[in-house]
């Protein structure tokens, strides 16, 4: 009996020791995840499921990255989310909701697939540090479709994305020289990286409104050289108008923005120069 209890204790501590891949912040998070999946299942198609999952996350406050620690493997927590965690959670919940019998294990697999390079959690170096990195990998593996270049009138800017390796003190995992070297290898592929974008004004075009779907992802491109995401959110079509579910800067939590995208772009326009448009693939 004692040996059995010790074995269970060791297994429960493995994620905290860095040997497990998916870690839960607390026991309550597993129940919360299942609630989000149940809400996502109410959607008629994949896009609607994504929107339903995103709306189920409304009210979750903005927080720091849960996986920015010495281990760097996935941490599931719903007491707070950052921008990328919000997107990952909504997509993984929607994908899981498509199963006949959704399960936590299936959710964990889907979350790993969407949130880690090549779909495999190998600690901190397998994280996506930039939107471009996430897009390139997931487009290649068929999880996303890049819609940005689908319309005429787009443009691009070139950036070198290497902020993480240049600021190792901000990332506990980079105290390990081997981990830092792996990150540098990844970032080397994003030197002088071409980032496509659509002009802000195009969001009001009739053709864009007609082509936008529930569940599409909008990324606003910032002018800062070190980053390629100012804001990111999920499109929700409300009475024929596209709105954005995102972590609002006004309320500092996940929220269906009260303004349609055309109005939101005018309000926030001074902080970004263009936007990327992505479509999750079922």
BELQUI-V981057 format. One record per backbone hydrogen bond with DSSP energy under -0.5 kcal/mol. NH is the residue of the N-H (numbers start at 0). CO is the residue of the C=O. E is the energy in kcal/mol with one decimal. If there is no record, write none. Layout:
nh: [NH	NH]
co: [CO	CO]
e: [E	E]
This chain:
nh: [4	5	6	7	8	9	10	11	12	13	16	17	17	18	19	22	22	24	28	29	29	30	31	32	33	34	35	36	37	38	39	40	41	42	48	49	50	51	52	53	54	55	56	56	57	58	59	60	61	62	67	68	75	76	80	85	86	87	88	89	90	91	92	93	94	95	96	97	97	98	101	106	107	108	109	110	111	112	113	114	115	116	118	119	121	121	123	125	126	127	128	133	134	135	136	137	138	139	140	141	142	143	144	146	146	147	149	150	150	153	154	156	158	160	160	161	165	166	166	167	169	170	172	173	174	175	176	179	180	181	182	183	184	185	186	187	188	188	189	190	192	192	194	194	195	196	197	199	201	202	203	204	208	209	210	211	214	215	216	217	218	219	220	220	226	229	230	232	233	234	235	237	237	238	240	242	243	244	245	245	246	247	247	251	253	254	256	256	260	262	263	264	265	266	267	268	270	271	272	273	274	275	277	278	280]
co: [0	1	2	3	4	5	6	7	8	9	12	13	14	13	13	20	73	75	25	25	26	26	27	28	29	30	31	32	33	34	35	36	38	39	44	45	46	47	48	49	50	51	52	53	54	253	56	78	251	80	64	66	22	74	60	81	82	83	84	85	86	87	88	89	90	91	92	93	94	95	98	102	103	104	105	106	107	108	109	110	111	125	115	116	119	122	70	122	123	114	126	129	130	131	132	133	134	135	136	138	137	137	278	144	276	276	146	146	147	150	196	194	192	158	189	159	161	162	163	164	166	167	68	170	171	172	174	175	176	177	178	179	180	181	182	183	184	185	186	187	158	189	156	192	193	154	274	272	198	199	200	201	204	205	206	207	234	212	277	232	275	230	218	273	223	219	219	217	244	215	242	235	240	236	237	235	258	233	243	254	231	245	252	247	59	245	243	254	241	259	259	260	261	262	263	264	267	268	220	220	197	218	216	144	142]
e: [-2.3	-2.6	-2.3	-2.3	-2.2	-2.5	-2.4	-2.2	-1.3	-1.0	-1.5	-0.7	-1.0	-2.1	-0.9	-0.6	-2.4	-2.9	-1.4	-0.5	-0.9	-0.8	-1.9	-2.4	-1.8	-1.6	-2.0	-2.3	-2.3	-1.9	-2.4	-2.0	-1.5	-2.0	-2.4	-2.2	-2.1	-2.6	-2.4	-2.6	-2.7	-1.7	-0.7	-0.8	-1.4	-2.5	-2.0	-0.5	-2.5	-1.8	-1.1	-1.8	-3.8	-0.7	-2.2	-2.2	-1.7	-2.6	-2.7	-2.2	-2.4	-2.7	-2.5	-2.2	-2.4	-2.2	-2.1	-0.6	-0.9	-1.8	-0.5	-2.1	-2.8	-2.0	-2.4	-2.8	-2.3	-2.2	-2.0	-2.0	-1.3	-2.9	-2.9	-1.6	-0.9	-0.5	-1.2	-1.8	-2.0	-0.5	-0.7	-2.0	-2.7	-2.8	-2.0	-2.3	-2.7	-1.9	-1.7	-1.1	-2.5	-1.4	-1.9	-0.7	-2.6	-1.0	-1.9	-0.5	-0.6	-0.6	-2.8	-2.0	-2.3	-0.7	-2.2	-1.0	-1.3	-0.9	-1.0	-0.5	-1.7	-1.6	-0.5	-2.1	-1.6	-1.4	-0.7	-2.1	-2.2	-1.8	-2.1	-2.1	-1.8	-1.8	-2.7	-1.8	-0.7	-1.2	-2.2	-1.2	-3.1	-0.8	-3.5	-0.5	-0.6	-2.6	-2.6	-0.6	-1.4	-1.6	-1.4	-1.7	-2.0	-2.1	-1.5	-2.1	-2.7	-1.7	-2.8	-2.2	-2.4	-2.9	-0.5	-2.9	-0.6	-3.4	-0.9	-2.0	-2.4	-3.3	-2.4	-0.7	-3.2	-0.6	-1.6	-2.3	-0.5	-2.8	-0.7	-2.3	-0.5	-1.1	-2.2	-1.7	-2.3	-2.8	-2.8	-0.8	-3.1	-0.6	-2.8	-2.7	-1.0	-2.1	-2.6	-0.8	-2.5	-0.9	-2.3	-0.7	-1.8	-2.9	-2.8	-2.4	-2.9]
